[in-house]
Amino acid sequence: MNLPQGELLRRRVLEDVGTVLRTAFERELTGYARLESQDTLLLDADGVGVLTFEDGIPVAAYHTGSDAAGTEAVTDIGSTGPYRLELYELDEEITEQIHDDESLQIPPALPARQLSGETELVDQIRERAPETWQETTSDTSLDAVEQFLDDEQKVEAIRDHARSEAQSRADEWQFPTDQT
């Protein structure tokens, strides 16, 4: 996905993707967020996640490292924080071209539900999103994601594995760690 730079509105490091989604929603942003996770920053992982918005509603997603688009890209963006965020505003004509690509489209509430878990934000996005955008939620892979996220044991196992992997990397690189 090639995006022009646009007007930079915000650049910062943040812990929670929900902050990005809430900011875009409240500003009724037409543009995009560029999210670089801690895995990319610290572990030499590849890729940056991009979420595009129209009037504050998420419309499309892409991940440069995995070359994933749409709902798969949202999953790839979902690693743990912190994230380096850049939030850009773009002309509506430019975002329309991107949003016309069906392979990039996502259900409007998916990022809020999957990346932040803020049920209030999920509901607000669903209320504001046009009815025609809601139709993209028929994606069967979304059902699999929801089932996976509902399985707390699997999610906790992944968290435990990530913690142990991070600890082993910190030990390997001789970083001081807090074992509390």
C-alpha positions as CSV (number, residue, x, y, z in Angstrom):
1,M,0.0,0.0,0.0
2,N,1.6,3.2,-1.1
3,L,0.4,6.2,0.8
4,P,1.4,9.8,0.5
5,Q,2.9,11.4,3.6
6,G,-0.2,13.6,4.3
7,E,-0.3,16.1,7.1
8,L,1.3,14.7,10.3
9,L,-1.1,15.3,13.2
10,R,0.6,13.3,15.9
11,R,3.8,11.3,16.5
12,R,4.5,9.6,19.7
13,V,5.1,6.3,21.5
14,L,2.1,4.7,23.2
15,E,1.2,1.6,24.9
16,D,-2.3,0.9,23.7
17,V,-3.7,0.9,20.1
18,G,-7.1,1.9,21.6
19,T,-5.6,5.4,22.1
20,V,-5.1,5.7,18.3
21,L,-8.6,4.4,17.5
22,R,-10.2,6.7,20.0
23,T,-8.2,9.8,18.7
24,A,-9.1,9.0,15.1
25,F,-12.8,8.5,16.0
26,E,-13.0,11.7,18.1
27,R,-11.2,13.8,15.4
28,E,-13.4,12.2,12.7
29,L,-10.1,11.6,10.9
30,T,-9.8,10.9,7.2
31,G,-6.3,9.6,6.9
32,Y,-4.2,6.9,8.3
33,A,-2.3,5.6,11.3
34,R,1.2,4.1,11.0
35,L,1.9,1.7,13.9
36,E,5.3,0.2,14.5
37,S,5.2,-2.3,17.3
38,Q,7.8,-3.1,19.9
39,D,8.7,-6.3,18.1
40,T,9.8,-4.2,15.1
41,L,11.6,-1.7,17.4
42,L,13.4,-4.1,19.6
43,L,13.5,-7.6,18.0
44,D,14.4,-6.7,14.4
45,A,11.0,-8.0,13.3
46,D,9.8,-6.6,10.0
47,G,6.8,-4.5,9.3
48,V,4.6,-1.6,10.1
49,G,0.8,-1.8,10.5
50,V,-1.3,0.8,8.7
51,L,-4.9,1.5,9.5
52,T,-6.9,3.9,7.3
53,F,-9.9,5.9,8.4
54,E,-12.7,7.8,6.9
55,D,-14.5,10.3,9.2
56,G,-12.9,8.4,12.1
57,I,-14.1,5.0,11.1
58,P,-11.5,2.3,10.3
59,V,-11.9,1.2,6.7
60,A,-8.7,-0.6,5.6
61,A,-5.6,-2.3,7.0
62,Y,-2.3,-3.4,5.7
63,H,0.9,-4.8,7.3
64,T,4.2,-4.3,5.5
65,G,6.1,-7.1,7.1
66,S,3.7,-9.9,6.4
67,D,2.2,-8.3,3.3
68,A,-1.2,-9.1,4.9
69,A,-4.2,-7.1,4.0
70,G,-7.6,-6.6,5.5
71,T,-8.6,-8.6,8.6
72,E,-5.3,-10.6,8.6
73,A,-3.4,-7.3,8.7
74,V,-5.3,-6.3,11.9
75,T,-4.2,-9.5,13.5
76,D,-0.6,-8.8,12.5
77,I,-0.8,-5.3,14.0
78,G,-2.0,-6.8,17.3
79,S,1.3,-7.6,18.9
80,T,2.0,-6.1,22.3
81,G,2.9,-2.5,22.8
82,P,4.5,-0.1,23.0
83,Y,3.9,1.3,19.5
84,R,5.5,4.1,17.7
85,L,2.5,6.0,16.2
86,E,2.3,8.4,13.3
87,L,-1.1,9.8,12.6
88,Y,-1.7,11.5,9.2
89,E,-4.6,13.4,7.7
90,L,-5.2,12.8,3.9
91,D,-7.5,14.3,1.3
92,E,-10.7,12.3,0.9
93,E,-10.0,11.6,-2.8
94,I,-6.8,9.8,-1.9
95,T,-8.4,7.6,0.8
96,E,-11.3,6.7,-1.5
97,Q,-8.8,5.1,-3.9
98,I,-7.4,3.0,-1.1
99,H,-10.8,2.1,0.3
100,D,-12.0,0.9,-3.0
101,D,-9.6,-2.0,-2.9
102,E,-11.7,-4.8,-1.4
103,S,-8.7,-6.8,-0.3
104,L,-7.8,-4.1,2.2
105,Q,-11.2,-3.5,3.6
106,I,-12.0,-4.4,7.2
107,P,-15.2,-4.5,9.3
108,P,-15.3,-1.0,10.9
109,A,-15.4,-2.2,14.6
110,L,-12.8,-5.0,14.1
111,P,-9.7,-3.0,15.1
112,A,-11.4,-1.6,18.3
113,R,-12.7,-5.0,19.2
114,Q,-9.5,-6.9,18.5
115,L,-6.8,-4.4,19.4
116,S,-8.3,-2.5,22.3
117,G,-11.2,-4.4,23.6
118,E,-13.0,-1.1,24.4
119,T,-16.7,-2.2,24.1
120,E,-17.9,1.4,24.2
121,L,-15.7,2.4,21.3
122,V,-16.8,-0.7,19.4
123,D,-20.4,0.3,19.8
124,Q,-19.7,4.0,18.9
125,I,-17.9,2.9,15.7
126,R,-20.7,0.6,14.7
127,E,-23.3,3.3,15.3
128,R,-21.4,5.9,13.1
129,A,-20.3,3.5,10.3
130,P,-22.5,3.5,7.2
131,E,-24.6,0.4,6.9
132,T,-22.9,-0.7,3.6
133,W,-19.5,-0.9,5.5
134,Q,-21.0,-3.2,8.1
135,E,-21.5,-5.8,5.4
136,T,-17.8,-6.5,5.3
137,T,-18.3,-8.3,8.6
138,S,-19.5,-11.4,6.8
139,D,-15.8,-12.5,6.5
140,T,-15.6,-16.1,7.9
141,S,-12.1,-15.5,9.2
142,L,-13.6,-13.0,11.6
143,D,-15.5,-15.9,13.3
144,A,-12.3,-17.8,13.8
145,V,-10.6,-14.8,15.3
146,E,-13.5,-14.2,17.7
147,Q,-13.5,-17.9,18.8
148,F,-9.7,-17.7,19.4
149,L,-10.0,-14.6,21.4
150,D,-12.7,-16.1,23.5
151,D,-10.4,-19.0,24.5
152,E,-8.7,-17.4,27.4
153,Q,-6.3,-20.4,27.9
154,K,-4.9,-20.1,24.4
155,V,-4.5,-16.3,24.8
156,E,-2.8,-16.7,28.2
157,A,-0.5,-19.5,26.7
158,I,0.6,-17.1,24.0
159,R,1.2,-14.3,26.5
160,D,3.3,-16.7,28.6
161,H,5.3,-17.8,25.6
162,A,5.9,-14.1,24.6
163,R,7.1,-13.3,28.1
164,S,9.5,-16.2,28.2
165,E,10.8,-15.3,24.7
166,A,11.3,-11.7,25.8
167,Q,13.1,-12.8,29.0
168,S,15.4,-15.1,27.0
169,R,16.2,-12.3,24.5
170,A,16.9,-9.9,27.4
171,D,19.2,-12.5,29.0
172,E,20.9,-13.2,25.7
173,W,21.5,-9.4,25.2
174,Q,22.4,-9.0,28.9
175,F,19.7,-6.5,29.6
176,P,18.8,-5.9,33.2
177,T,15.2,-7.2,33.8
178,D,12.7,-6.8,36.6
179,Q,11.6,-10.3,37.7
180,T,8.6,-9.1,39.7
